[in-house]
Amino acid sequence: MKIILRAITALVLISSTLGFPCRRHVLRNLLLTVGIPPAAVAFEKDVTLVMERPGETLGLELINTRIGSRSVVAIQRIMKPNPSLLPGMILNDYESAAQVQERLRTGPYPVTLKFTNLAAGGDAISDLGTPLVTAQDALRLAQQTATDTITSAYEKTILQKTTKCSLQSRRGDVLEIKYEARFQSPQGPIYDSSERRGTGRPYQMVLGSGDILAGVDLGLYDMCPGEIRTLQIPPPLGYGPKGNKMFRVPPDTTLFWKVQLMTINGMGVGDNRNREEMEQRVSY
């Protein structure tokens, strides 16, 4: 039954990609990492490689790309296994792959290369142990809402955990959340909240569908009902260079959200059924 349910879930994911090209990255990463145990894959925000001497092989295929007017170097493909690196991570302090090659050729050594994962950890893990929110997803989002500079890092903090959690959020789940959104600082002006919307009831959204800001969406994976998180969202994953006139949020502004997850697919705190038990209620 578990295998059948996962096969059905895979088919749903494949069909959902027809209208959302960025989700093809999810399926591609599932295929690329099949067979790698979850414990072998690290999802750090920043990863540093040190090349000690000439002749060492980097083992990466790097590409030139852009975020707004900023030229960046990103990992296209990993040719030498390195569990700390992911396709889509960007290389700091270099504007082209040619600059990296020249530095490795001429030295001086050691050469330190620092890579950043814009997904801020990519901690949303599928049943197969692969990331659902990848560095490639985050890079594409940053390119779509690009600013010339990334003025702050993406940060996620868990303020309150639940004592027992049998179900965690993942892409495609219907979530109900309570939230409070500020800008400029964690104590800055409140520009939006679930209490201000309509009846003041929790806001309902589909995770991974684009229902909400990209930076908020990224921070809601692997969350349990009742859990509370704070999110620091840089402009590329927020309102970008245009800001938001309706909420009076200036351009290139860092956002600060506090979010409490109330339900996942109608299941809230105290409902101890796991995902398989929940899906068995549905007649296929």
ABEGO torsion letter per residue (X at the ends): XAAAAAAAAAAAAAAAAAABAAAAAAAAAAAAABGBBAAABBBBABBBBBBABBGBBAGBBBBBBBBEABBBBBBABBABBBAABBBGBBBBGBABAAAAAAAAAAOBOBBBBBBBBAAGGGABBBAAGBBABBAAAAAAAAAAABBABBABBBBBBBABBBABBABBBBBGBBBBBBBBBBBGBAABBBABBAAABEAGBBBBBBBGAGABBAAAAAAABGBBBGBBBBBBBBAAABAEAAEBAAAGBBBGBBBBBBBBBABBGGBBBGBABBAAAAAAABBX
